[in-house]
Amino acid sequence: MFNAETFYKEYGIHYVTPGSGDKHSREGWIQVPCPFCTGHSGYHLGYNLEEGYYNCWRCGSKRIYAVIDALVGPLDENGIKDIYKRFQTDSEGYHSWKDVPKAPKAKLKLPDGTETLKKAHKQYLRGRGFDPDEIVDIWGIMGTTVYGNYARRIIIPIYYQGRLVSYHSRDITGRQRLRHKACEKAEEILDHKTIVYGFDHAIRNSRKKVIVVEGIFDVWKIGPGAVATFGIEVLSSQVRLLSKFEEVFVLFDNEPQALKNARKLRDDLLTLGSDSYVIKIPNMTDPAELSRGEARKLRQRIFGIESGKD
């Protein structure tokens, strides 16, 4: 979290806090005159002390870097980052990793009939353009037998902070009513929609950059360093988790609502201090449709090195 009050004190910036008596002061916020909407007196620009973001009551949300530059600049990017780092409440770099959700120590049981992949599971994966051995090696997937509530499916474990907290499944027959079937909420150790798939791989791959996609198969195609939000509706807890990366590249499907949500996610992340971008790949509908060569080029473009196996 950014220590806004200490920043204001050091730079001589007038501010009001909750309980100060000023008509603009609100509980949970520390406020300064907004440098973006000149001509209006009053402490309209607030910093949320719990969530760690800026918002002006008149002109809307603001990126932390932009606020620093407007209040004490003009500064170049390195100068802004130095100030941001100096006024962090911990010493872990530009983005604190101490306030991410914690994985409980409880144990999760995979569905009855879960076993290693069989011929039918591997055929399905090959038909989707994946190397079954590679996916097993990196992502630890398994399959199910012909019996049980998750019969004839691929089982996809969801790990977070080294713990198995949930799972997802995919029908391999094309005949089941539900193609995708998630772990029952009552059985999850942690609600999978509060986190992102591939998080542990992403922080090992690069704590500075991450590629955000919609679905699990999209992650598999791009490789470690990509994470999935389990759809285009992104929860605030997922946004907070993604904001721990310095640079976030959002690659949703090329359809209007998905692109609209991608831009919203980008703007939310910019507000929280992460450099965020929406990526559009021409002639691509779904990132899972990328060829291995296209996925390799994307990884090189974002990370500068290849990640995952080829």
ZADO-1210 file (C-alpha; in nm, 4 decimals, padded with zeros to 6 digits):
<atoms>
<atom x="00.0000" y="00.0000" z="00.0000" code="MET" pos="1"/>
<atom x="00.1088" y="00.3558" z="-00.0760" code="PHE" pos="2"/>
<atom x="00.1573" y="00.5673" z="00.2388" code="ASN" pos="3"/>
<atom x="-00.0179" y="00.8763" z="00.1087" code="ALA" pos="4"/>
<atom x="-00.0116" y="01.0727" z="00.4353" code="GLU" pos="5"/>
<atom x="00.3659" y="01.0423" z="00.4769" code="THR" pos="6"/>
<atom x="00.4071" y="01.1402" z="00.1106" code="PHE" pos="7"/>
<atom x="00.1928" y="01.4511" z="00.1629" code="TYR" pos="8"/>
<atom x="00.3797" y="01.5520" z="00.4771" code="LYS" pos="9"/>
<atom x="00.7233" y="01.5223" z="00.3155" code="GLU" pos="10"/>
<atom x="00.6242" y="01.7275" z="00.0124" code="TYR" pos="11"/>
<atom x="00.4214" y="01.9877" z="00.2016" code="GLY" pos="12"/>
<atom x="00.0902" y="01.8971" z="00.0379" code="ILE" pos="13"/>
<atom x="-00.2170" y="02.0082" z="00.2309" code="HIS" pos="14"/>
<atom x="-00.4576" y="01.7229" z="00.3066" code="TYR" pos="15"/>
<atom x="-00.7558" y="01.6340" z="00.5255" code="VAL" pos="16"/>
<atom x="-00.8185" y="01.3107" z="00.7115" code="THR" pos="17"/>
<atom x="-01.1353" y="01.1472" z="00.8494" code="PRO" pos="18"/>
<atom x="-01.2603" y="01.3364" z="01.1523" code="GLY" pos="19"/>
<atom x="-01.0807" y="01.6588" z="01.0575" code="SER" pos="20"/>
<atom x="-01.4083" y="01.8482" z="01.0357" code="GLY" pos="21"/>
<atom x="-01.3636" y="01.9445" z="00.6708" code="ASP" pos="22"/>
<atom x="-01.6823" y="01.9000" z="00.4692" code="LYS" pos="23"/>
<atom x="-01.4956" y="01.6869" z="00.2141" code="HIS" pos="24"/>
<atom x="-01.3458" y="01.4414" z="00.4661" code="SER" pos="25"/>
<atom x="-01.4897" y="01.0915" z="00.4621" code="ARG" pos="26"/>
<atom x="-01.4282" y="00.7797" z="00.6665" code="GLU" pos="27"/>
<atom x="-01.1571" y="00.5627" z="00.5134" code="GLY" pos="28"/>
<atom x="-01.0211" y="00.8364" z="00.2854" code="TRP" pos="29"/>
<atom x="-00.7394" y="01.0929" z="00.2989" code="ILE" pos="30"/>
<atom x="-00.7968" y="01.3845" z="00.0629" code="GLN" pos="31"/>
<atom x="-00.6140" y="01.6643" z="-00.1193" code="VAL" pos="32"/>
<atom x="-00.7175" y="01.9334" z="-00.3693" code="PRO" pos="33"/>
<atom x="-00.7490" y="01.7650" z="-00.7087" code="CYS" pos="34"/>
<atom x="-00.4822" y="01.8842" z="-00.9561" code="PRO" pos="35"/>
<atom x="-00.6786" y="01.7407" z="-01.2499" code="PHE" pos="36"/>
<atom x="-00.9985" y="01.9491" z="-01.2231" code="CYS" pos="37"/>
<atom x="-00.8687" y="02.3031" z="-01.1684" code="THR" pos="38"/>
<atom x="-01.1036" y="02.5846" z="-01.0827" code="GLY" pos="39"/>
<atom x="-01.2878" y="02.3965" z="-00.8103" code="HIS" pos="40"/>
<atom x="-01.1815" y="02.4541" z="-00.4521" code="SER" pos="41"/>
<atom x="-01.1984" y="02.1761" z="-00.1994" code="GLY" pos="42"/>
<atom x="-01.0294" y="01.8477" z="-00.1177" code="TYR" pos="43"/>
<atom x="-01.1930" y="01.6363" z="-00.3870" code="HIS" pos="44"/>
<atom x="-00.9133" y="01.3893" z="-00.4642" code="LEU" pos="45"/>
<atom x="-00.9297" y="01.1006" z="-00.2188" code="GLY" pos="46"/>
<atom x="-00.6975" y="00.8080" z="-00.1497" code="TYR" pos="47"/>
<atom x="-00.8790" y="00.5006" z="-00.0179" code="ASN" pos="48"/>
<atom x="-00.6840" y="00.3841" z="00.2879" code="LEU" pos="49"/>
<atom x="-00.8182" y="00.0281" z="00.2747" code="GLU" pos="50"/>
<atom x="-00.8131" y="-00.0508" z="-00.0974" code="GLU" pos="51"/>
<atom x="-00.5212" y="00.1713" z="-00.2013" code="GLY" pos="52"/>
<atom x="-00.6577" y="00.3706" z="-00.4966" code="TYR" pos="53"/>
<atom x="-00.7289" y="00.7332" z="-00.5896" code="TYR" pos="54"/>
<atom x="-01.0642" y="00.8807" z="-00.6868" code="ASN" pos="55"/>
<atom x="-01.1799" y="01.2387" z="-00.7367" code="CYS" pos="56"/>
<atom x="-01.5406" y="01.3110" z="-00.6425" code="TRP" pos="57"/>
<atom x="-01.5624" y="01.5399" z="-00.9474" code="ARG" pos="58"/>
<atom x="-01.3530" y="01.3876" z="-01.2277" code="CYS" pos="59"/>
<atom x="-01.3243" y="01.0191" z="-01.1394" code="GLY" pos="60"/>
<atom x="-01.0573" y="00.7594" z="-01.0704" code="SER" pos="61"/>
<atom x="-00.6877" y="00.8376" z="-01.1114" code="LYS" pos="62"/>
<atom x="-00.3771" y="00.6275" z="-01.1523" code="ARG" pos="63"/>
<atom x="-00.1343" y="00.6547" z="-00.8596" code="ILE" pos="64"/>
<atom x="00.1604" y="00.7350" z="-01.0882" code="TYR" pos="65"/>
<atom x="-00.0397" y="01.0175" z="-01.2484" code="ALA" pos="66"/>
<atom x="-00.1303" y="01.1615" z="-00.9082" code="VAL" pos="67"/>
<atom x="00.2330" y="01.1630" z="-00.7927" code="ILE" pos="68"/>
<atom x="00.3421" y="01.3365" z="-01.1130" code="ASP" pos="69"/>
<atom x="00.0616" y="01.5938" z="-01.0941" code="ALA" pos="70"/>
<atom x="00.1297" y="01.6796" z="-00.7289" code="LEU" pos="71"/>
<atom x="00.5099" y="01.7037" z="-00.7293" code="VAL" pos="72"/>
<atom x="00.6150" y="01.6803" z="-01.0975" code="GLY" pos="73"/>
<atom x="00.6847" y="01.7004" z="-01.3752" code="PRO" pos="74"/>
<atom x="00.8815" y="01.3790" z="-01.3334" code="LEU" pos="75"/>
<atom x="01.0061" y="01.1085" z="-01.5673" code="ASP" pos="76"/>
<atom x="00.8866" y="00.7506" z="-01.5178" code="GLU" pos="77"/>
<atom x="01.1873" y="00.6513" z="-01.3060" code="ASN" pos="78"/>
<atom x="01.1359" y="00.9506" z="-01.0790" code="GLY" pos="79"/>
<atom x="00.7705" y="00.8604" z="-01.0256" code="ILE" pos="80"/>
<atom x="00.8559" y="00.4982" z="-00.9514" code="LYS" pos="81"/>
<atom x="01.1257" y="00.6011" z="-00.7042" code="ASP" pos="82"/>
<atom x="00.8737" y="00.8084" z="-00.5076" code="ILE" pos="83"/>
<atom x="00.6161" y="00.5320" z="-00.5235" code="TYR" pos="84"/>
<atom x="00.8683" y="00.2798" z="-00.3944" code="LYS" pos="85"/>
<atom x="00.9940" y="00.5113" z="-00.1192" code="ARG" pos="86"/>
<atom x="00.6467" y="00.5547" z="00.0270" code="PHE" pos="87"/>
<atom x="00.5429" y="00.1904" z="00.0224" code="GLN" pos="88"/>
<atom x="00.4424" y="00.0497" z="00.3602" code="THR" pos="89"/>
<atom x="00.6828" y="-00.2426" z="00.3105" code="ASP" pos="90"/>
<atom x="01.0095" y="-00.3043" z="00.1244" code="SER" pos="91"/>
<atom x="00.8878" y="-00.5515" z="-00.1355" code="GLU" pos="92"/>
<atom x="00.9109" y="-00.3215" z="-00.4375" code="GLY" pos="93"/>
<atom x="00.6475" y="-00.1189" z="-00.6144" code="TYR" pos="94"/>
<atom x="00.3619" y="-00.3573" z="-00.5352" code="HIS" pos="95"/>
<atom x="00.3113" y="-00.5179" z="-00.1969" code="SER" pos="96"/>
<atom x="00.2558" y="-00.8951" z="-00.1899" code="TRP" pos="97"/>
<atom x="00.1565" y="-00.9045" z="00.1765" code="LYS" pos="98"/>
<atom x="-00.2166" y="-00.8394" z="00.1334" code="ASP" pos="99"/>
<atom x="-00.3005" y="-01.1142" z="-00.1173" code="VAL" pos="100"/>
<atom x="-00.5517" y="-01.3797" z="-00.0079" code="PRO" pos="101"/>
<atom x="-00.4006" y="-01.6580" z="00.1998" code="LYS" pos="102"/>
<atom x="-00.4564" y="-02.0196" z="00.1033" code="ALA" pos="103"/>
<atom x="-00.6112" y="-02.2194" z="00.3910" code="PRO" pos="104"/>
<atom x="-00.4324" y="-02.5319" z="00.5096" code="LYS" pos="105"/>
<atom x="-00.7350" y="-02.7567" z="00.4618" code="ALA" pos="106"/>
<atom x="-00.7128" y="-03.0389" z="00.2070" code="LYS" pos="107"/>
<atom x="-00.9251" y="-03.0795" z="-00.1046" code="LEU" pos="108"/>
<atom x="-01.0375" y="-03.4154" z="-00.2406" code="LYS" pos="109"/>
<atom x="-01.0504" y="-03.4605" z="-00.6178" code="LEU" pos="110"/>
<atom x="-01.3615" y="-03.6296" z="-00.7674" code="PRO" pos="111"/>
<atom x="-01.4073" y="-04.0045" z="-00.7371" code="ASP" pos="112"/>
<atom x="-01.2574" y="-04.1868" z="-01.0327" code="GLY" pos="113"/>
<atom x="-00.9764" y="-03.9360" z="-01.0877" code="THR" pos="114"/>
<atom x="-00.6684" y="-04.1018" z="-01.2349" code="GLU" pos="115"/>
<atom x="-00.3870" y="-04.0440" z="-01.4819" code="THR" pos="116"/>
<atom x="-00.4820" y="-03.9514" z="-01.8377" code="LEU" pos="117"/>
<atom x="-00.5964" y="-04.2360" z="-02.0574" code="LYS" pos="118"/>
<atom x="-00.6063" y="-04.2666" z="-02.4363" code="LYS" pos="119"/>
<atom x="-00.9401" y="-04.0867" z="-02.4742" code="ALA" pos="120"/>
<atom x="-00.8236" y="-03.7878" z="-02.2661" code="HIS" pos="121"/>
<atom x="-00.5033" y="-03.7572" z="-02.4672" code="LYS" pos="122"/>
<atom x="-00.6901" y="-03.7785" z="-02.7958" code="GLN" pos="123"/>
<atom x="-00.9152" y="-03.4945" z="-02.6863" code="TYR" pos="124"/>
<atom x="-00.6168" y="-03.2754" z="-02.5937" code="LEU" pos="125"/>
<atom x="-00.4384" y="-03.3468" z="-02.9199" code="ARG" pos="126"/>
<atom x="-00.7571" y="-03.2545" z="-03.1023" code="GLY" pos="127"/>
<atom x="-00.7452" y="-02.9157" z="-02.9273" code="ARG" pos="128"/>
<atom x="-00.3839" y="-02.8619" z="-03.0325" code="GLY" pos="129"/>
<atom x="-00.2120" y="-02.9532" z="-02.7047" code="PHE" pos="130"/>
<atom x="00.0656" y="-03.1957" z="-02.6200" code="ASP" pos="131"/>
<atom x="-00.0851" y="-03.4104" z="-02.3387" code="PRO" pos="132"/>
<atom x="00.2526" y="-03.4905" z="-02.1802" code="ASP" pos="133"/>
<atom x="00.3441" y="-03.1221" z="-02.1712" code="GLU" pos="134"/>
<atom x="00.0136" y="-03.0198" z="-02.0128" code="ILE" pos="135"/>
<atom x="00.0428" y="-03.2933" z="-01.7495" code="VAL" pos="136"/>
<atom x="00.4033" y="-03.1951" z="-01.6754" code="ASP" pos="137"/>
<atom x="00.3323" y="-02.8234" z="-01.6324" code="ILE" pos="138"/>
<atom x="-00.0259" y="-02.8091" z="-01.5066" code="TRP" pos="139"/>
<atom x="-00.0748" y="-03.1480" z="-01.3353" code="GLY" pos="140"/>
<atom x="-00.4042" y="-03.2357" z="-01.5031" code="ILE" pos="141"/>
<atom x="-00.5717" y="-03.5749" z="-01.4640" code="MET" pos="142"/>
<atom x="-00.8720" y="-03.7601" z="-01.6074" code="GLY" pos="143"/>
<atom x="-01.1741" y="-03.9491" z="-01.4794" code="THR" pos="144"/>
<atom x="-01.3186" y="-04.2906" z="-01.5486" code="THR" pos="145"/>
<atom x="-01.6640" y="-04.3629" z="-01.6908" code="VAL" pos="146"/>
<atom x="-01.8211" y="-04.3534" z="-01.3434" code="TYR" pos="147"/>
<atom x="-01.9122" y="-04.0741" z="-01.1015" code="GLY" pos="148"/>
<atom x="-02.0415" y="-03.7164" z="-01.1165" code="ASN" pos="149"/>
<atom x="-01.7382" y="-03.6050" z="-01.3161" code="TYR" pos="150"/>
<atom x="-01.7191" y="-03.9044" z="-01.5503" code="ALA" pos="151"/>
<atom x="-01.5362" y="-03.8820" z="-01.8845" code="ARG" pos="152"/>
<atom x="-01.3709" y="-03.5518" z="-01.8058" code="ARG" pos="153"/>
<atom x="-01.0317" y="-03.3895" z="-01.7752" code="ILE" pos="154"/>
<atom x="-00.9727" y="-03.2759" z="-01.4171" code="ILE" pos="155"/>
<atom x="-00.7801" y="-02.9493" z="-01.3867" code="ILE" pos="156"/>
<atom x="-00.6394" y="-02.8812" z="-01.0380" code="PRO" pos="157"/>
<atom x="-00.6348" y="-02.5171" z="-00.9293" code="ILE" pos="158"/>
<atom x="-00.3383" y="-02.4343" z="-00.7093" code="TYR" pos="159"/>
<atom x="-00.2802" y="-02.1166" z="-00.5134" code="TYR" pos="160"/>
<atom x="00.0233" y="-02.0464" z="-00.2939" code="GLN" pos="161"/>
<atom x="00.1281" y="-02.4062" z="-00.3376" code="GLY" pos="162"/>
<atom x="-00.2016" y="-02.5536" z="-00.2179" code="ARG" pos="163"/>
<atom x="-00.4753" y="-02.7343" z="-00.4075" code="LEU" pos="164"/>
<atom x="-00.7776" y="-02.5098" z="-00.3442" code="VAL" pos="165"/>
<atom x="-01.0246" y="-02.6097" z="-00.6167" code="SER" pos="166"/>
<atom x="-01.0545" y="-02.7811" z="-00.9536" code="TYR" pos="167"/>
<atom x="-01.2272" y="-02.7478" z="-01.2868" code="HIS" pos="168"/>
<atom x="-01.3284" y="-03.0112" z="-01.5405" code="SER" pos="169"/>
<atom x="-01.3893" y="-03.0408" z="-01.9152" code="ARG" pos="170"/>
<atom x="-01.6069" y="-03.2968" z="-02.0916" code="ASP" pos="171"/>
<atom x="-01.4112" y="-03.4970" z="-02.3513" code="ILE" pos="172"/>
<atom x="-01.7095" y="-03.6632" z="-02.5196" code="THR" pos="173"/>
<atom x="-01.8949" y="-03.3627" z="-02.6600" code="GLY" pos="174"/>
<atom x="-02.2191" y="-03.5201" z="-02.5418" code="ARG" pos="175"/>
<atom x="-02.2556" y="-03.4079" z="-02.1796" code="GLN" pos="176"/>
<atom x="-02.4959" y="-03.1280" z="-02.0892" code="ARG" pos="177"/>
<atom x="-02.2198" y="-02.9280" z="-01.9179" code="LEU" pos="178"/>
<atom x="-01.8990" y="-02.8965" z="-02.1160" code="ARG" pos="179"/>
<atom x="-01.7334" y="-02.7171" z="-01.8245" code="HIS" pos="180"/>
<atom x="-01.8055" y="-02.8233" z="-01.4683" code="LYS" pos="181"/>
<atom x="-01.6395" y="-02.6593" z="-01.1681" code="ALA" pos="182"/>
<atom x="-01.5833" y="-02.7908" z="-00.8198" code="CYS" pos="183"/>
<atom x="-01.8900" y="-02.7507" z="-00.6009" code="GLU" pos="184"/>
<atom x="-01.8582" y="-02.4309" z="-00.3968" code="LYS" pos="185"/>
<atom x="-01.9243" y="-02.6168" z="-00.0726" code="ALA" pos="186"/>
<atom x="-01.6196" y="-02.8348" z="-00.1412" code="GLU" pos="187"/>
<atom x="-01.3780" y="-02.5632" z="-00.2508" code="GLU" pos="188"/>
<atom x="-01.1036" y="-02.4652" z="-00.0096" code="ILE" pos="189"/>
<atom x="-01.0966" y="-02.1195" z="-00.1678" code="LEU" pos="190"/>
<atom x="-01.3514" y="-01.9782" z="-00.4132" code="ASP" pos="191"/>
<atom x="-01.1722" y="-02.0049" z="-00.7471" code="HIS" pos="192"/>
<atom x="-01.3335" y="-01.6810" z="-00.8703" code="LYS" pos="193"/>
<atom x="-01.1518" y="-01.4832" z="-00.6004" code="THR" pos="194"/>
<atom x="-00.8128" y="-01.5816" z="-00.7468" code="ILE" pos="195"/>
<atom x="-00.6684" y="-01.6461" z="-01.0930" code="VAL" pos="196"/>
<atom x="-00.5667" y="-01.9750" z="-01.2533" code="TYR" pos="197"/>
<atom x="-00.1913" y="-02.0062" z="-01.3028" code="GLY" pos="198"/>
<atom x="-00.0993" y="-01.7562" z="-01.0312" code="PHE" pos="199"/>
<atom x="00.1795" y="-01.9661" z="-00.8786" code="ASP" pos="200"/>
<atom x="00.3414" y="-02.0234" z="-01.2187" code="HIS" pos="201"/>
<atom x="00.3120" y="-01.6527" z="-01.3020" code="ALA" pos="202"/>
<atom x="00.4950" y="-01.5266" z="-00.9952" code="ILE" pos="203"/>
<atom x="00.7714" y="-01.7815" z="-01.0512" code="ARG" pos="204"/>
<atom x="00.7920" y="-01.6831" z="-01.4168" code="ASN" pos="205"/>
<atom x="00.8042" y="-01.3067" z="-01.3558" code="SER" pos="206"/>
<atom x="00.6829" y="-01.1045" z="-01.0613" code="ARG" pos="207"/>
<atom x="00.6870" y="-00.7979" z="-01.2839" code="LYS" pos="208"/>
<atom x="00.4749" y="-00.9023" z="-01.5830" code="LYS" pos="209"/>
<atom x="00.1680" y="-01.1158" z="-01.6419" code="VAL" pos="210"/>
<atom x="-00.0664" y="-01.1916" z="-01.9321" code="ILE" pos="211"/>
<atom x="-00.4346" y="-01.2123" z="-01.8340" code="VAL" pos="212"/>
<atom x="-00.6747" y="-01.4286" z="-02.0357" code="VAL" pos="213"/>
<atom x="-01.0280" y="-01.5556" z="-01.9839" code="GLU" pos="214"/>
<atom x="-00.9948" y="-01.9314" z="-01.9710" code="GLY" pos="215"/>
<atom x="-00.7752" y="-02.2184" z="-01.8634" code="ILE" pos="216"/>
<atom x="-00.7083" y="-02.3441" z="-02.2173" code="PHE" pos="217"/>
<atom x="-00.5899" y="-01.9925" z="-02.3090" code="ASP" pos="218"/>
<atom x="-00.3340" y="-02.0166" z="-02.0279" code="VAL" pos="219"/>
<atom x="-00.2144" y="-02.3558" z="-02.1512" code="TRP" pos="220"/>
<atom x="-00.1598" y="-02.2239" z="-02.5025" code="LYS" pos="221"/>
<atom x="00.0462" y="-01.9233" z="-02.3864" code="ILE" pos="222"/>
<atom x="00.2277" y="-02.1033" z="-02.1054" code="GLY" pos="223"/>
<atom x="00.3540" y="-02.0056" z="-01.7571" code="PRO" pos="224"/>
<atom x="00.3294" y="-01.6306" z="-01.7103" code="GLY" pos="225"/>
<atom x="-00.0349" y="-01.6253" z="-01.8213" code="ALA" pos="226"/>
<atom x="-00.3272" y="-01.6381" z="-01.5778" code="VAL" pos="227"/>
<atom x="-00.7015" y="-01.6859" z="-01.6292" code="ALA" pos="228"/>
<atom x="-00.9867" y="-01.4970" z="-01.4621" code="THR" pos="229"/>
<atom x="-01.2418" y="-01.7762" z="-01.5291" code="PHE" pos="230"/>
<atom x="-01.4446" y="-01.5618" z="-01.7688" code="GLY" pos="231"/>
<atom x="-01.4759" y="-01.1972" z="-01.8652" code="ILE" pos="232"/>
<atom x="-01.6417" y="-01.0903" z="-01.5386" code="GLU" pos="233"/>
<atom x="-01.3514" y="-00.9957" z="-01.3134" code="VAL" pos="234"/>
<atom x="-01.4063" y="-00.9621" z="-00.9381" code="LEU" pos="235"/>
<atom x="-01.2433" y="-00.6901" z="-00.7275" code="SER" pos="236"/>
<atom x="-01.0353" y="-00.9510" z="-00.5420" code="SER" pos="237"/>
<atom x="-00.8924" y="-01.0671" z="-00.8750" code="GLN" pos="238"/>
<atom x="-00.8120" y="-00.7088" z="-00.9726" code="VAL" pos="239"/>
<atom x="-00.6294" y="-00.6582" z="-00.6435" code="ARG" pos="240"/>
<atom x="-00.4318" y="-00.9774" z="-00.6989" code="LEU" pos="241"/>
<atom x="-00.3349" y="-00.8760" z="-01.0522" code="LEU" pos="242"/>
<atom x="-00.2318" y="-00.5294" z="-00.9334" code="SER" pos="243"/>
<atom x="00.0651" y="-00.6897" z="-00.7577" code="LYS" pos="244"/>
<atom x="00.2333" y="-00.7215" z="-01.0967" code="PHE" pos="245"/>
<atom x="00.4037" y="-00.4109" z="-01.2328" code="GLU" pos="246"/>
<atom x="00.2860" y="-00.4712" z="-01.5910" code="GLU" pos="247"/>
<atom x="-00.0364" y="-00.6463" z="-01.6895" code="VAL" pos="248"/>
<atom x="-00.1278" y="-00.7390" z="-02.0466" code="PHE" pos="249"/>
<atom x="-00.4975" y="-00.8225" z="-02.0933" code="VAL" pos="250"/>
<atom x="-00.5785" y="-01.0607" z="-02.3802" code="LEU" pos="251"/>
<atom x="-00.9495" y="-01.1437" z="-02.3863" code="PHE" pos="252"/>
<atom x="-01.1480" y="-01.2792" z="-02.6808" code="ASP" pos="253"/>
<atom x="-01.2044" y="-01.0460" z="-02.9761" code="ASN" pos="254"/>
<atom x="-01.5755" y="-00.9898" z="-02.9216" code="GLU" pos="255"/>
<atom x="-01.7362" y="-00.6600" z="-02.8106" code="PRO" pos="256"/>
<atom x="-01.8322" y="-00.7427" z="-02.4511" code="GLN" pos="257"/>
<atom x="-01.5013" y="-00.9185" z="-02.3820" code="ALA" pos="258"/>
<atom x="-01.3062" y="-00.6198" z="-02.5157" code="LEU" pos="259"/>
<atom x="-01.5196" y="-00.3824" z="-02.3093" code="LYS" pos="260"/>
<atom x="-01.4441" y="-00.5826" z="-01.9938" code="ASN" pos="261"/>
<atom x="-01.0757" y="-00.6018" z="-02.0882" code="ALA" pos="262"/>
<atom x="-01.0594" y="-00.2220" z="-02.1091" code="ARG" pos="263"/>
<atom x="-01.2343" y="-00.1905" z="-01.7725" code="LYS" pos="264"/>
<atom x="-00.9835" y="-00.4292" z="-01.6157" code="LEU" pos="265"/>
<atom x="-00.7010" y="-00.2280" z="-01.7695" code="ARG" pos="266"/>
<atom x="-00.8412" y="00.0971" z="-01.6268" code="ASP" pos="267"/>
<atom x="-00.8943" y="-00.0574" z="-01.2821" code="ASP" pos="268"/>
<atom x="-00.5353" y="-00.1783" z="-01.2777" code="LEU" pos="269"/>
<atom x="-00.4031" y="00.1596" z="-01.3920" code="LEU" pos="270"/>
<atom x="-00.5892" y="00.3156" z="-01.1016" code="THR" pos="271"/>
<atom x="-00.4121" y="00.0772" z="-00.8633" code="LEU" pos="272"/>
<atom x="-00.0682" y="00.1605" z="-01.0033" code="GLY" pos="273"/>
<atom x="00.0017" y="-00.1219" z="-01.2483" code="SER" pos="274"/>
<atom x="00.1008" y="-00.0393" z="-01.6043" code="ASP" pos="275"/>
<atom x="-00.1757" y="-00.2174" z="-01.7918" code="SER" pos="276"/>
<atom x="-00.2499" y="-00.2735" z="-02.1596" code="TYR" pos="277"/>
<atom x="-00.5167" y="-00.4414" z="-02.3722" code="VAL" pos="278"/>
<atom x="-00.3687" y="-00.6675" z="-02.6391" code="ILE" pos="279"/>
<atom x="-00.5554" y="-00.7350" z="-02.9629" code="LYS" pos="280"/>
<atom x="-00.4239" y="-00.9976" z="-03.2016" code="ILE" pos="281"/>
<atom x="-00.5666" y="-00.9594" z="-03.5558" code="PRO" pos="282"/>
<atom x="-00.7762" y="-01.2491" z="-03.6861" code="ASN" pos="283"/>
<atom x="-00.7813" y="-01.4161" z="-03.3435" code="MET" pos="284"/>
<atom x="-01.1111" y="-01.5062" z="-03.1796" code="THR" pos="285"/>
<atom x="-00.9827" y="-01.7020" z="-02.8800" code="ASP" pos="286"/>
<atom x="-00.6225" y="-01.7107" z="-02.7438" code="PRO" pos="287"/>
<atom x="-00.6519" y="-02.0905" z="-02.7241" code="ALA" pos="288"/>
<atom x="-00.6628" y="-02.0851" z="-03.1051" code="GLU" pos="289"/>
<atom x="-00.3109" y="-01.9427" z="-03.1302" code="LEU" pos="290"/>
<atom x="-00.0583" y="-02.1660" z="-03.3019" code="SER" pos="291"/>
<atom x="00.2473" y="-02.2732" z="-03.1051" code="ARG" pos="292"/>
<atom x="00.4556" y="-02.0317" z="-03.3106" code="GLY" pos="293"/>
<atom x="00.2179" y="-01.7418" z="-03.2421" code="GLU" pos="294"/>
<atom x="00.2151" y="-01.8221" z="-02.8693" code="ALA" pos="295"/>
<atom x="00.5956" y="-01.8339" z="-02.8681" code="ARG" pos="296"/>
<atom x="00.6163" y="-01.4924" z="-03.0348" code="LYS" pos="297"/>
<atom x="00.3712" y="-01.3488" z="-02.7813" code="LEU" pos="298"/>
<atom x="00.5790" y="-01.4756" z="-02.4891" code="ARG" pos="299"/>
<atom x="00.8929" y="-01.3305" z="-02.6424" code="GLN" pos="300"/>
<atom x="00.7182" y="-00.9993" z="-02.7001" code="ARG" pos="301"/>
<atom x="00.5958" y="-00.9716" z="-02.3408" code="ILE" pos="302"/>
<atom x="00.8622" y="-01.1428" z="-02.1344" code="PHE" pos="303"/>
<atom x="01.1639" y="-01.1122" z="-02.3620" code="GLY" pos="304"/>
<atom x="01.2257" y="-01.4853" z="-02.3213" code="ILE" pos="305"/>
<atom x="01.0330" y="-01.7983" z="-02.4016" code="GLU" pos="306"/>
<atom x="00.8310" y="-01.9533" z="-02.1204" code="SER" pos="307"/>
<atom x="00.6851" y="-02.2997" z="-02.1123" code="GLY" pos="308"/>
<atom x="00.7856" y="-02.5868" z="-02.3374" code="LYS" pos="309"/>
<atom x="00.7909" y="-02.5930" z="-02.7177" code="ASP" pos="310"/>
</atoms>
